[in-house]
């Protein structure tokens, strides 16, 4: 049973991606499931809770309010072309950029301005009825942090921000990028507290804005009991096939790095290696390239099944890509799946640039085999090392568990979050 923590104030969470969605929303769940649901409520997007992803997580017990029950965001969603023509158009960079910017401008004018207005209207009503003392904005879509700032100013209520990713510099489309560039310094100066998920993100913003006293690191976290009863005690023998597993969403920061592994497995010289990709909506181009390869499986499963799936793997794969248009995101990203991997009892293989947080984190704490060059041959060597050197792999697993309990236990991190909020 989860021990409930109490806040000394009532808070309003503004997050367009809320549980039961997976990804950043699942990290949100792991913190707030520990907190008395009477002490907070969520203003979120009903549209984003629809679709097949919604069934994979768990909903929080607090009150949910929706600012877009009647809005049809998908009508001018700039990501919609991914369903058919996205990758073809993307080959023509100038045309692709122009179309994407036009779609983003139309979305801002026809949808986002209306949504911001609805957020403000709903936020005022919720604040009055629920006697809200503090607003917390999540960095999950373009309008959240700006809406948090505006709502705070109108209501004369303090606010904090919880950053699962960077804001400005996060491949936002026009005009959201221009808004973020203008609004970010104001938001950071005005916020009472800025919660980030790792030291790399803290250092990034300290270099930009200073104000060290405002920052708190709360690493992404999960409940250890989800894994403790199923963690394997041995590393798999070498005479069986090698099962590599990737779990979670696949976005541009992971796609080309994951493709490196798929290219390796697609090679007939790696007949003993199989990979299962547990992703609700894999990129169409990856499916088209590899769907006929029986060693590569695209599938999905409920969030509650992930501990078992991860703990049955031989190797857990964690990718971040090279040569992206937003290297600062790669530098500071802390993927939620890392937390699951740490407590799974299985060896981790990180394939990411050497300047990335996860590559540095893995090396400094010696909890993963790290391939920080975009080199398929070195990926193969790393897989062989993890499969054949059982003493080495076992030590990585022990180190990973130590890091988990030090930084990523949901109960410990929820207490830390509660102390932060109660001190504002």
C-alpha distance (Angstrom), angle and dihedral (degrees) to the residues before:
residue distance angle dihedral
X1 . . .
X2 3.83 . .
X3 3.78 114.5 .
X4 3.78 109.3 -127.4
X5 3.78 118.6 -130.8
X6 3.79 121.6 -157.0
X7 3.79 128.9 -136.6
X8 3.79 121.6 -147.9
X9 3.79 90.3 -138.4
X10 3.81 138.5 38.5
X11 3.78 113.7 -108.4
X12 3.79 134.9 -162.9
X13 3.81 116.4 -147.1
X14 3.79 115.0 -151.6
X15 3.79 107.1 -160.3
X16 3.79 128.7 145.0
X17 3.81 90.2 -159.9
X18 3.79 110.2 53.5
X19 3.80 133.1 165.2
X20 3.00 132.5 -52.1
X21 3.81 82.9 49.4
X22 3.80 113.7 93.4
X23 3.81 126.9 -130.6
X24 3.80 115.8 46.9
X25 3.81 89.7 -2.9
X26 3.80 90.0 61.2
X27 3.81 90.0 55.0
X28 3.78 87.1 51.8
X29 3.79 89.4 52.8
X30 3.80 92.5 51.4
X31 3.81 90.9 57.0
X32 3.79 100.1 40.4
X33 3.81 97.9 41.0
X34 3.80 84.4 74.6
X35 3.81 93.6 54.3
X36 3.79 128.2 82.8
X37 3.84 104.2 -96.5
X38 3.81 90.2 -142.2
X39 3.82 88.4 66.9
X40 3.80 97.2 62.7
X41 3.79 144.3 23.8
X42 3.81 134.6 -165.9
X43 3.80 130.6 -125.4
X44 3.78 104.5 -162.6
X45 3.80 148.1 144.0
X46 3.78 118.7 -76.2
X47 3.80 90.3 -167.4
X48 3.81 90.6 59.3
X49 3.80 91.2 53.2
X50 3.78 90.9 59.8
X51 3.79 125.7 88.5
X52 3.76 133.1 52.5
X53 3.81 95.2 -59.6
X54 3.77 91.1 66.8
X55 3.80 94.7 73.6
X56 3.79 95.7 59.5
X57 3.80 101.9 73.7
X58 3.80 139.0 45.4
X59 3.78 126.0 -99.4
X60 3.79 120.4 -126.9
X61 3.80 118.1 -116.6
X62 3.80 95.5 -124.6
X63 3.82 126.9 99.7
X64 3.82 114.5 -76.7
X65 3.81 121.9 -151.3
X66 3.82 124.4 -173.0
X67 3.78 128.9 -149.1
X68 3.81 97.9 -172.7
X69 3.80 109.1 41.9
X70 3.81 91.7 137.0
X71 3.81 100.2 30.3
X72 3.80 118.6 109.3
X73 3.80 101.1 -152.0
X74 3.77 93.7 170.7
X75 3.83 92.6 68.3
X76 3.79 92.4 82.2
X77 3.78 101.5 13.1
X78 3.85 106.7 150.5
X79 3.83 89.0 -146.0
X80 3.82 93.3 58.4
X81 3.85 94.7 94.0
X82 3.83 88.7 68.6
X83 3.77 87.1 80.1
X84 3.83 92.3 67.1
X85 3.82 122.8 -15.5
X86 3.82 103.0 19.7
X87 3.82 98.4 105.5
X88 3.81 93.9 41.5
X89 3.80 93.3 52.2
X90 3.80 90.9 43.7
X91 3.81 89.6 66.8
X92 3.82 87.7 70.5
X93 3.81 98.4 61.7
X94 3.82 99.1 -172.2
X95 3.82 93.9 47.9
X96 3.80 91.3 42.5
X97 3.80 92.4 51.7
X98 3.80 92.6 46.4
X99 3.82 92.6 50.3
X100 3.78 92.4 45.9
X101 3.81 92.6 49.1
X102 3.80 91.7 47.5
X103 3.82 90.9 49.4
X104 3.80 90.5 48.9
X105 3.80 92.1 49.1
X106 3.80 91.1 49.7
X107 3.79 90.6 47.3
X108 3.81 90.6 50.7
X109 3.79 94.3 48.4
X110 3.80 98.5 39.8
X111 3.82 102.0 32.1
X112 3.79 117.0 8.6
X113 3.82 97.7 53.0
X114 3.78 88.3 51.2
X115 3.81 91.5 47.4
X116 3.80 92.4 50.3
X117 3.78 88.8 52.0
X118 3.81 90.4 49.7
X119 3.81 91.2 47.8
X120 3.79 90.2 53.2
X121 3.80 92.4 46.7
X122 3.80 93.3 46.6
X123 3.79 92.4 42.6
X124 3.80 92.0 54.3
X125 3.79 91.6 50.0
X126 3.82 93.9 46.4
X127 3.80 91.8 46.9
X128 3.78 90.8 53.4
X129 3.81 96.9 44.2
X130 3.81 97.7 39.5
X131 3.82 96.5 35.3
X132 3.80 93.1 -124.9
X133 3.82 116.0 -158.8
X134 3.81 101.1 -179.9
X135 3.81 137.0 24.0
X136 3.82 121.4 -148.4
X137 3.80 117.8 -163.5
X138 3.80 122.2 -158.0
X139 3.80 122.8 -146.9
X140 3.78 96.0 -131.5
X141 3.84 105.2 115.1
X142 3.79 138.3 12.8
X143 3.81 99.3 -92.7
X144 3.80 103.3 42.3
X145 3.78 103.5 84.3
X146 3.82 93.7 39.8
X147 3.81 89.5 50.0
X148 3.81 90.0 48.5
X149 3.80 90.6 53.0
X150 3.81 93.7 47.7
X151 3.80 93.0 45.4
X152 3.80 91.2 49.6
X153 3.80 91.9 51.1
X154 3.81 93.8 47.7
X155 3.81 94.8 46.0
X156 3.81 94.7 36.7
X157 3.80 88.7 -130.3
X158 3.82 125.1 140.6
X159 3.78 119.1 -112.8
X160 3.78 140.2 -162.6
X161 3.80 129.5 -163.1
X162 3.79 129.4 -136.1
X163 3.80 112.0 -156.8
X164 3.79 119.2 -159.8
X165 3.82 88.0 165.6
X166 3.78 138.3 8.8
X167 3.80 117.9 -77.4
X168 3.80 110.4 -151.9
X169 3.80 108.5 35.0
X170 3.81 94.4 35.2
X171 3.83 96.7 118.8
X172 3.79 91.6 -92.0
X173 3.78 114.4 172.3
X174 3.77 126.0 -123.9
X175 3.03 124.7 -52.2
X176 3.81 94.1 18.1
X177 3.79 91.7 60.7
X178 3.81 91.5 55.2
X179 3.80 90.7 48.2
X180 3.80 91.4 48.7
X181 3.80 91.9 49.8
X182 3.80 90.4 53.7
X183 3.81 98.2 38.0
X184 3.81 102.6 40.6
X185 3.84 98.3 75.5
X186 3.81 90.4 46.2
X187 3.81 91.7 49.3
X188 3.79 92.9 48.5
X189 3.78 93.2 46.7
X190 3.81 92.7 48.4
X191 3.82 101.4 40.7
X192 3.79 116.9 101.5
X193 3.77 92.6 -145.2
X194 3.81 136.0 6.8
X195 3.79 115.8 -151.9
X196 3.81 116.9 -162.3
X197 3.79 131.3 177.4
X198 3.81 101.0 -129.1
X199 3.79 145.6 11.9
X200 3.81 93.6 -104.0
X201 3.81 91.2 62.3
X202 3.80 91.3 46.1
X203 3.82 91.3 51.2
X204 3.80 90.7 47.1
X205 3.78 92.4 56.6
X206 3.79 94.8 38.4
X207 3.79 88.0 59.0
X208 3.80 89.7 51.8
X209 3.79 103.2 39.9
X210 3.79 111.6 3.7
X211 3.83 113.6 -152.1
X212 3.81 94.5 132.2
X213 3.79 92.4 178.5
X214 3.81 90.9 68.5
X215 3.80 98.2 59.7
X216 3.78 127.8 92.1
X217 3.79 125.9 176.9
X218 3.79 115.9 -140.8
X219 3.78 109.2 170.7
X220 3.79 119.8 -142.9
X221 3.79 107.4 -89.6
X222 3.80 147.4 -171.3
X223 3.79 136.6 -168.8
X224 3.83 109.2 -89.1
X225 3.81 93.6 -150.0
X226 3.82 88.2 69.6
X227 3.81 86.0 70.0
X228 3.81 108.3 22.4
X229 3.82 96.4 85.5
X230 3.79 95.2 47.4
X231 3.81 104.4 37.7
X232 3.83 107.5 126.8
X233 3.78 118.7 -122.9
X234 3.79 98.4 -150.6
X235 3.78 138.8 50.4
X236 3.81 115.0 -120.9
X237 3.82 120.8 -95.8
X238 3.81 119.7 -106.9
X239 3.81 97.5 -121.7
X240 3.82 94.0 73.0
X241 3.76 131.0 73.4
X242 3.81 115.9 -81.4
X243 3.78 112.2 -117.2
X244 3.82 114.8 -156.4
X245 3.80 117.6 -171.1
X246 3.80 132.5 -163.9
X247 3.81 119.2 -174.1
X248 3.79 130.4 -173.5
X249 3.76 140.5 39.0
X250 3.80 120.8 -35.3
X251 3.79 115.8 -138.2
X252 3.79 133.3 160.9
X253 3.86 93.3 -77.2
X254 3.82 90.8 62.1
X255 3.78 105.1 28.5
X256 3.81 105.4 87.5
X257 3.81 93.2 37.9
X258 3.80 90.6 52.4
X259 3.79 88.2 47.1
X260 3.81 88.8 59.4
X261 3.81 89.9 61.4
X262 3.80 92.3 44.8
X263 3.82 90.3 52.2
X264 3.79 89.0 52.8
X265 3.80 92.9 49.5
X266 3.79 90.7 44.8
X267 3.79 86.6 61.7
X268 3.81 110.8 97.6
X269 3.82 89.9 -135.1
X270 3.81 90.3 73.6
X271 3.80 99.3 59.6
X272 3.81 93.1 142.1
X273 3.84 93.3 58.4
X274 3.79 123.1 86.1
X275 3.79 129.3 175.6
X276 3.79 130.7 -157.7
X277 3.80 117.0 -162.3
X278 3.79 112.6 -159.3
X279 3.79 103.3 -163.8
X280 3.83 127.7 137.5
X281 3.82 93.4 -143.7
X282 3.82 113.8 16.8
X283 3.82 118.0 -168.6
X284 3.79 111.1 -86.3
X285 3.80 93.8 -130.0
X286 3.82 92.3 57.7
X287 3.79 91.9 49.1
X288 3.80 91.5 48.5
X289 3.81 92.2 49.7
X290 3.79 98.9 46.0
X291 3.79 110.8 19.5
X292 3.81 92.5 103.3
X293 3.81 93.2 54.8
X294 3.81 108.6 96.5
X295 3.82 90.7 -157.0
X296 3.81 90.3 63.3
X297 3.80 117.9 66.0
X298 3.81 125.3 -172.7
X299 3.78 110.5 -161.1
X300 3.81 144.3 134.9
X301 3.79 138.6 -138.3
X302 3.78 140.9 -178.2
X303 3.79 117.1 -81.4
X304 3.81 88.8 -117.0
X305 3.82 89.5 61.9
X306 3.82 95.0 53.4
X307 3.84 97.4 88.3
X308 3.81 90.8 56.6
X309 3.82 93.3 43.0
X310 3.79 93.7 48.8
X311 3.80 94.0 44.5
X312 3.81 91.3 52.9
X313 3.82 93.2 55.5
X314 3.79 124.0 98.5
X315 3.82 93.0 -145.5
X316 3.82 131.2 12.9
X317 3.79 114.0 -146.0
X318 3.81 122.8 -144.7
X319 3.84 115.4 -177.2
X320 3.81 136.6 -175.5
X321 3.78 122.0 174.0
X322 3.77 138.0 -117.7
X323 3.82 127.8 -134.1
X324 3.78 97.3 24.5
X325 3.79 126.0 156.2
X326 3.81 90.7 -117.1
X327 3.83 108.5 47.4
X328 3.80 91.6 164.6
X329 3.81 88.8 65.8
X330 3.81 89.8 53.4
X331 3.80 89.4 46.0
X332 3.81 93.6 54.3
X333 3.82 105.5 26.2
X334 3.80 118.7 125.6
X335 3.83 104.9 -173.5
X336 3.78 114.2 -146.8
X337 3.79 91.2 -132.7
X338 3.82 89.6 66.3
X339 3.80 89.0 70.7
X340 3.80 92.2 53.5
X341 3.77 91.1 47.0
X342 3.81 93.6 52.4
X343 3.81 93.8 60.9
X344 3.81 97.5 35.5
X345 3.80 96.7 90.8
X346 3.81 92.4 -126.4
X347 3.83 131.0 111.9
X348 3.80 115.2 -96.1
X349 3.80 125.6 -139.9
X350 3.81 114.0 -160.8
X351 3.81 117.3 -164.3
X352 3.80 106.4 -175.6
X353 3.82 141.9 117.8
X354 3.79 115.4 -74.7
X355 3.82 90.6 -119.1
X356 3.82 92.3 57.9
X357 3.79 121.1 106.2
X358 3.81 93.7 -125.3
X359 3.83 93.5 52.2
X360 3.81 91.0 49.5
X361 3.81 92.6 42.4
X362 3.80 91.3 51.2
X363 3.80 94.0 48.3
X364 3.80 96.9 42.7
X365 3.80 91.9 51.3
X366 3.81 96.7 32.7
X367 3.80 94.0 -134.4
X368 3.81 99.2 128.7
X369 3.76 143.7 33.0
X370 3.81 102.8 -109.3
X371 3.81 124.6 -154.5
X372 3.80 102.6 -173.8
X373 3.80 95.9 172.6
X374 3.78 124.8 79.0
X375 3.78 91.5 -119.2
X376 3.80 122.8 131.0
X377 3.82 93.2 -162.3
X378 3.81 90.2 57.4
X379 3.79 89.3 48.8
X380 3.81 88.6 56.7
X381 3.82 91.2 48.8
X382 3.79 90.5 50.5
X383 3.82 92.0 50.7
X384 3.80 90.7 49.9
X385 3.81 90.6 49.2
X386 3.80 93.4 51.6
X387 3.81 91.5 45.5
X388 3.80 98.5 46.1
X389 3.81 105.7 31.3
X390 3.79 100.8 66.9
X391 3.79 95.3 171.2
X392 3.81 90.8 55.0
X393 3.82 93.0 45.7
X394 3.79 92.0 48.3
X395 3.80 90.8 52.6
X396 3.81 90.7 51.3
X397 3.80 89.2 52.5
X398 3.82 92.1 50.5
X399 3.80 91.1 48.1
X400 3.81 90.6 48.9
X401 3.81 91.5 53.7
X402 3.80 89.9 50.3
X403 3.81 91.1 52.5
X404 3.78 90.6 47.1
X405 3.79 95.5 54.8
X406 3.79 90.8 43.4
X407 3.82 97.5 50.8
X408 3.82 114.2 3.1
X409 3.81 110.5 47.1
X410 3.83 107.7 125.4
X411 3.80 94.8 -144.5
X412 3.79 93.9 51.7
X413 3.79 92.5 45.2
X414 3.80 93.0 47.9
X415 3.81 89.1 55.6
X416 3.78 89.3 50.4
X417 3.80 91.0 50.0
X418 3.81 91.2 48.7
X419 3.81 91.4 52.6
X420 3.81 90.7 50.7
X421 3.80 93.4 51.3
X422 3.79 94.4 43.3
X423 3.80 90.1 53.2
X424 3.81 94.9 53.8
